[in-house]
Amino acid sequence: MKCSVTRRWLARRFPVTLALAPLMALLFAAYPARVAQAQEAQFRPGQLIYAGAAPLAPGTYAIPCVTGWNGDGRKDLLVGYQTAGRITLYLNVGTDSSPVFTSYANLQAGGADIVHPSGGCGAPAPFVCDYDGDGRRDLLVGEGNYGYVYFYRNTNTEAAPILAPGVRLLVGSNPLSVSSRATPCLYDWDGDGLNDLLCGSGGGTVFFFKNIGTIQAPSYAAGAQIQAGGAALNLGIRSVVRIFDWDGDGVKDLVGGSDTGVYWCKNVGSSSSPVLLGPVALRAPVSGSGLAPIYTGPRMRLDLVDWNNDGVIDLLLGNAAGTVSYYEGYRFAFTAMTAQPASQRVLQWNSAPYLSYHVLAGPAVASITNRVASSLPSGGKTTGWTNTGGEAQQFYRLQIAQ
């Protein structure tokens, strides 16, 4: 399946297609940042996150969560892992845009390590949030055996969190449960101003627990399965979800992962009444294969964050081996265009390794049909090309050649 820059932009107010007429050049210079938000994120090839000289791997079945744990303005990393059933804290000794990790310590609550024993792949799933609306980061943990979710309240400050012992969340007087392998995510799903609980499960379904309490004291209605494509959403066993406006249309979408891949469910409803399309597998470049569905091995668990502070969302993936991979997000978009002597057109665009590109041209936006370059090899994060096509080639479109 080809991936085309123009296909996305032509659906918006401003085309991705480059026009080299002076007015269009000025418009492109004025609006690229805004336009770039109105398209899906793309990924560059995955790479392992390191702690010191070795890949980060505190144990097996890693479940990552990015957070600024100690309030120093830098991203830190929590990782739930087996077989110990614990959560590690990696403090960032680099910068916020270029995290560096050297060592870790198990996260504690009530003066002892947080432990949630579970058989097999049931590592504890951390999620950091201000759960009780007091302005301090707290911790939610999903456990593996029974699908319970625990709340660990921060009793100290943002800069030096001290967690109280965990309290199991309830639905009425009964434990809140998704049967097994709970992976919590706090988000206002129905737009009523109260954070709800979304939770992946061992079976692959995703549950919505509506907050019928308050910001300071959440209380939950019985769980309902999230629907997508007209049926109960099932991402594949051991699901985990995050909420993010994936295609920049101003409406929140659902992004999830499982044993089988990483998926996007587009919201064609509204932020207060989500209506999700069926899951679409997200892809990244692989050496020798071009774009391929993202897969780092079984038991993948994701988190989304702008890891390098470039304004585009990135993907972190833990897996059964206990490692955590980083997929850098980017916008597939033109970044520069210049007109040179002898009617030369110099184009430049954001790109990724292991891909190649077709360039199409034409005299108008509606007639960009002439392929003027085929299978141009990637230049890495940026690729350029020079054309001598003359006045008949005023508009350009890119396609990933696959």
Buried (B, 14 or more C-beta within 10 A) or exposed (E): EEBBBBBBBBEBEBBBBBBBEEEBBEBBEEEBEEBBBBBBBBBBBBEBBBBEEEBBBBBBBBBBBBBBBBBEEBBBBBBBBBBBBBBBBBBBEEEBEEBBBEEBEBBBBEEEBBBBBBEBBBBBBBBBBBBBBEEBBBBBBBBBBBBBBBBBBBEEEBEEBEBBEBEEBBBEEEEBBBBBBBBBBBBBBBEEEBBBBBBBBBBBBBBBBBBEEEBEEBBBBEBEBBBBBEEEBBBBBBBBBBBBBBBBBEBBBBBBBBBBBBBBBBBEEEBEEBBBBEBBEBBBBBEEEBBBBBBBEBBBBBBBBBBBEEEBBBBBBBBBBBBBBBBBBBBBBBBBBEEEEEBEBBBBBBBBBBBBBBBBBBEEBEEBEEEBBEEBEBBEEEBEBEBEBEEEBBBBBBBBBB
